[in-house]
């Protein structure tokens, strides 16, 4: 066997290989321009309880079960049920399974392929008969094929697929964290609404008591029909507000049913008291937040995948080498098939390289480069979003704490004013409008105080979510996103 090439073809092939090497390695992937990590959060406030040592039990709490710090058994059951039945988590888990299957397939592409085949054929015609053959051919053979990973194309594809799996894992963790936070916030909103409904209904009952008093005075000739109508209108308006809160509560019940994977028609939450204590959650350091937040981890992995795939696109300039082989038996007679004289074998190697493709490879590299730039931008955005989320919740907690203190003083003053107006009205020393105004003011201030309390609890849950689900430092198993700043080349 002899192989020969004409000299111009050999030179053209060698020149093409050199050009491909220079083109693929001429440029390196630049490191992303990431925002600097601050030493601490600006909105950190000692009054908000950001010192972990102030509450050792909270500092030691595992961030995997962060909602346990609120010590609400019903909340625990809701989140436990949602971990199994929530459809968003199920979808994220299915996407993770898809990514793992693709990663397995990418690894399998690097392995030799071994198979077995057999067949029989029958041909006829003058040429077959002239050769003295009956035109029958029976064969049984084992085949082998393997693509040599000359420039690491398949290993890079397997690495990219593995990183895709890590991206999906981070997205699944993010889906769980989002579900947990949404359930906690919806549940606490419902419990807060129960307190507000009770307050509004209690105020409406007070209006009805006053209405009965005014009606007695009217019958005695000491009150007018206008006074009765005014009190009746105030009582009816307060009843309408209570009904509006009932409607809002039903919506929150339905939202909880959806989040926990239950049918809204058969799911309900009984009215209960709300005695949740606000925990002190230290925000930690910004770098730990970046290493812990699932969305930042997913964006980092996606950026690494885009970098690797840019390198894969550049390897399109290199040749491919495939090895194939076969061995078995071939005979025109089934009885003679397994005899030594019927043995056959073959081995071949194919070195292939595209010399001209009309710019298809350049277009692939340009597209992969654009994908990498997009991944850089998304990663940078997720870092900025992470810092913004934490600062938002810290500032909310700080300002809501101040607002709650101001409203506490306001509510105390309004309650005293309402009690005094009630007493003066019953003794005929103030008018009806003074009494109604005092009660409206007290109701407004108490509801504002309840809403601020609710906002503080929701901001606390929001801070936990912004911190990546905890407050006791990043997982040791999670790679820091800052590793991506090394700007490793993909050539």
Steps between C-alpha positions, in 0.01 A plus 500: 500500500635838410378852561611790286408868480585749242735763639270803451223327696738418788620859513144633491399273787802597710438869434137462598594332828741782585241766417243319711735487799584868470134596460382291793767622740551856381262652753422411860176546682510821704410493866156640578479853637324418826391755759729518806388321814457746789647420839160533668142588425426870522162455666634282781354647820581386851143577605370245252681219684762417241746368758484122501631485855188683620292190432716185504209267423430686176867524406531123531184429301551298186408706197349192336202531736509875556122531552528295822616815677140629491386198708166456322399133463241573230757687291735203539230263370414725207861520383555127552197421285601747232845341477324194357202642312604846378486494120779756453738278697387196304575680173844609623574143611398367158729751327783387725433139399514607134834673555643193673390282209669735253817499709495120499462505124790743460722268706387202292612674180860481624490121531561242224190358335477121466225318316406183324310454178400226267314475175428309184458618142404338172593638160447381146589588140748409227804639682424307817439176307809551288711516813384156599327616818145434601459867596455435873711674767461437873708695751545531877737763632604705802551870435708755686516878466679770695556869440837616627459818704788677328437852634277425798173579324306214660655545844402867491148406395480260795629771734241745368225242551615440858488874567153511346400243760642718775304793359180298519585392854539865601171584327328222694637639827381843391152365426485342844613820669250707303220258588591503869516880513173543311320256728636670812408847377154392386435316825612792716292738288197279563564488875547876512175540310323293766613750763395794284159344432448450873587865565266629231214278617557609858480864390183426306349342813588816695324708236191282534502547878524874448220480245277332757584777749422777250172334403397495866589868527298577189196328646549709811528814290872564569637399152400571146430270207814639338710377792351152469560494124860613546581224751318239288700604192827475695409152627402380151819640348707315759309178427579550130871531583483174693339327201775633275755346739306171480538506123871566530537214748327259260747599229794433733353159588477415132858619445623273780312208349668559165847536653461179698365305203149467641161557337367840609146359528599252771772692683440745784688663785309552822501841662766511767708727714824642375773512761810476280811657650731697276841331493825688475670392179860610443563572132856364498749623243423573133740239365323222692168613355634469146629150571169391652230650277377238250428756226856632515638146497287412198612814313863421577471144372321622186786742437754219536298286259493782245878539531557130442266492202686789345809284523312213339395725215863593443600134473289475183813614313685183599478164323318199644641149520266199506610138536278212389542129494306182436556130525280202432397246241356523148393210281260414220392189688356504852670169583842643411448830690702422814792326328842660515499547127199728534667741737520864407630812670568863429642806669496861382589847613344818366661840543257766385521877487283761336700736280222733393155542652392844386560654845293251699770444763564871541128553547495229766786666687330839478176351632677326788681824580171687511357231730797550731452877507134444584595260780747760634226764505251267670756400762586861572131583524436217748781628722352849496153358568636303797655809658188706430269238653698484824530878527127537428400264780753642745383854437138386523563337838684804631235748390208277596648468848499879533151518354370235740635695797336821378170320443513344847498848649230606254274204580532559874403863459213419263364235738502745790333766286230257386432384857473860619268592213279200579471606862437864416239408240308280741494791743389737226814713514614449134315458177451192291747614235777519760428143605495367144818683411681359805390145418595529134841630601555214744392239246725651234803514729451145629467365149810691393690351793384148405601553138844623603541195722405279206741687275781437750433127500481490119823702476666251736399214272613708203839550664540126553420445134736779391777341707453175309293316760699552816734708710772265622748532213527335161503128443847361490400293199400803296772651288535873529374690196814709518691205358360602164697824518820314421396524139634165390540485127296268282731437211 
